[in-house]
Amino acid sequence: MIDELYSAKILTLVANIPRAGRLAAPDASSEKTAKLCGSRITVDVTMADGKVSDFAQEVSACALGQASAAILGANIIGADLAEIELARDALRAMLKVNGSLPAGRFSELAVLEPVKAYPARHASTLLAFEAAVEAVSRATAAVETRTSSAGAA
């Protein structure tokens, strides 16, 4: 199990998680916890023109959750909600129903394919993307609310 799950590529990702920390003034944040193992990830986002313009994350997770967070942090700037949802859904399908490998901006998630054989590890592996989708959704909704309110005046 150790060799399959903790490849050199995954361990390299773990050692180099980009965008660690918190943003001073995020448009939205989200915290997700994996109940089974206690892994926790908090993400902050700022948005511009419907795309992520800044991102930070606090990661307290197992190596698999950290690897997923590293891939997210390295690729999220410039992504819109649909891209992040697509990546989350592709990762979930790859892990849970033997779906196709993730493609596009987040294609590096394919390195996590061995995790599909270990269902107890799925939740922590998905955490970063679950948190990012929630934060970007909140930020997008906040912008739409401000725009609607401003237009109503």
N, C-alpha and C positions, 0 to 999 in steps of 0.2 A: 504494500500500500504506500509506503513512504516514497519509494522511487517513482511510482506512477503519479502520485499527486504533487510531489514537491520536486519537480524537475528544475534544472538549472535556470531555465527561462522564468519559471514562476518565482524562484528565489531571487533572481535578479530584479524582477518587478517589485518584490517585497522590499528590497533594499533601497529602492529608488522611487518612493511614492511622491509624485509631483503635487504641488499645490496644497501642502499640508498647512493646517492652521485654520483660522477663521477670518472672514472679511469684516472690516470695521463697520460697513453700512450695506449689508446685503438687501436685495429686493425681497428675498425670501430664504427661508432655511427649512431643513427637515432633519429629523433624527429618526433612525431606524435601528431596532435591536432584534437580533435573532434569539428567540426565547430558549432554544435548545442549548446553545453554547454561550450565550451572553455577549457575543460580538455586537459592537455598536459603532455606527457611523453617523456623523453629523455633517451635513453639507450646507454651504451658503452659496447663493448665486446672485449675480446681477445680470440684467438683460438689457439689450439694446437692439431695436428693430426686430424683435422676436427671436433673437439668438442669444446664447450665453456669451456675455462679454467679460465676466470674471467669475471665478470659482475658487472655493477653498473647502477643505475637508479635514475633519478630525477623525482618525481611524483608530479604533481600539477593537481589532478583530484578529481572527486567525490568519495564517499565511494566505489562505485562499481568498478570504475577504479583502485582505490587503492587496493581493495581486489584481483582483477585479477593480478595486479603488484606484490602483496605479494606472490601469488602462483607461478608466474613466477620466482621471485627472489629466492624463496626457493628451486626450482627444476631445474634451468637451467644449473648449472655447470655439465659438462659431456654430455650434450645433443648435438646432431648434428642438422643440418639444417632440415633434414627430420622430426625429432621428434617435433621440434618447429612448423614447418608448419602443421603437423598432429594435434597438439594441437590447433593451431589457427583455423584450418578448422573445427575441432570437436566442438570447442566453438561457432564458427559462425553458424554451422548447428544446434546445440542445441538451440541457441537463435532464429534463423530466420526460420527454417523449421522443428522444433520439432524433430531434429536428436537425435541420441543416446547420452548418457552422455559420456563425454571424459573419456578415459581409459589411463592406463600406468602411466608414470612419472608425468603427469599433471592431473591425475584423480580428484584431489581436486577441479578442476573447476566446478564439478557437483554442488557445493554449490551455484553457480550462476544461476542455472536453473530457479528460479522464475523471473529473469530478462526478460525471453522470452516474458512475458505478457506486457512488457513496451518497445516497439520499440525505443522510444526516448533515451533509456539508452543503447542500443546495442553498439553504436560507442565508448562510453567511456569505456565500459566493454572490448572491443576488442583492445583498444589502445596499451597496453603493449605488447601483442603478435604480433600485426602488426609491431611495432617498432623493436621488437626482431628479427622477420623474416627478415626485411630489413637490420638491422645491421649485422646479421650473414651472410646473402647473400653477402653483400658488403665485409665483412672480408674474406669470402671464395673466392670470385672473386679476391681479392687483392693477396691472397696467390697463387692462380692458375696463375695469371699474373706474379708474381715474379718467380715462379717455371718454367713457360714457357720461360720467358726471360732468366733465368739462364741456362736453358737447350739449348737455341739457340746459346749460346756463343761458 
